[in-house]
């Protein structure tokens, strides 16, 4: 009860302050945009569909083109399916052959959608874009390959998406920087936390590439970045990882965990699990 009364008092004080400012002729302070309010899952896993819709209200799309890595079957848990159903074009890339074939079947009647079975690496990502006629000024890039996500985004320079949606590793709370050591055959290891990069590392990479962080999904899975020229539209006074970070549900990291389980195993060689803690 005491907490409710305190909340009511704070609300009343704020309303009186706003009225006073209006009467004095001062402009009202801008209210920060909390994108969590728009989280909504149509096909996406953690409310990304609703956030994407809201972002493109603030940033009008120009090409209405999206690219998704780790597209799966193109429907379940997809970050681009909802856009395609609203007239967007897309390139969907999936490495697992059976999933890619299912994705192709799901979009066989969609001439605006290209589906490619390929593993995405820093060395082939822009070539895949070029071969599939991706516009340089595409509107959305969704990166979710459960391994070398950080390294793939890092080398995308010719193409300039307005919005980048990328999975992060929530087991490292800010200001901890952590990126898995690059190996072209890295893959998702469900026996440990060995995948991807921390929010701090991705935030600093985004800054270096001219992007600003605007949202971290509530369940601790994906980050949304926008080209810095659009950042002021989101009215965020503080977009630091410390402010926006969300842990995964039911998990609060205390210290950076050490990878567990055996080394990653690929025919004829092993990949030693190593973290790099001074790289953004």
Order of alpha helices (4+ residues) and beta strands (2+ residues): alpha-alpha-beta-alpha-beta-alpha-beta-alpha-beta-alpha-beta-beta-alpha-beta-beta-alpha-beta-beta-beta
